Amino acid sequence: GGCSNVRFQPRIGQFLAAAAETVVSIVDVETDRRTQLLQGHNTEVHSICWDTNGDFLASVSQDSVRVWSLASGECIHELNSSGNKFHSCVFHPSFPALLVVGGYQSLELWNTAENKCMTIPAHDCVISALTQSQVTGMVASASYDKSVKIWK
């Protein structure tokens, strides 16, 4: 199947993560070879994002979020949905252990270090995209409800 999401590794840029169906491939762009195949999702991966340093990659499917170590290729954290269908993700720019996950109408703030979650009402529909700014420390969310919101 075709890739649904691609992201270059930040800072170094040596690796490209590409999501296709239920797996994420890590490709070394210098050698044009796949170095890792990250498997474990039961449904299609909708979104992927790197942490600021490019050491960890998060992948989101409708029913789960996984955080992968680039060094080992292993899933080091997993969050299963408790009803909210996940769709997008971004690591918080100021708190490296905090993953922001967009779902249907709400954001899940997942502290991966403590494995604790907090749900915040955010939009009237699916949160289709998230982005963050290292400069401002802000996160922005976009939804199918045709709105964009900025979170400080």
Secondary structure, DSSP 8 states (H G I E B T S, - for coil): ---SEEEE-STT--EEEEEETTEEEEEETTTTEEEEEEE--SS-EEEEEE-TTSSEEEEEETTEEEEEETTT--EEEEEE-SS----EEEE-SS-TTEEEEE-EEEEEEEETTTTEEEEEEEEEEEEEEEEE-TTT--EEEEETTS-EEEE-
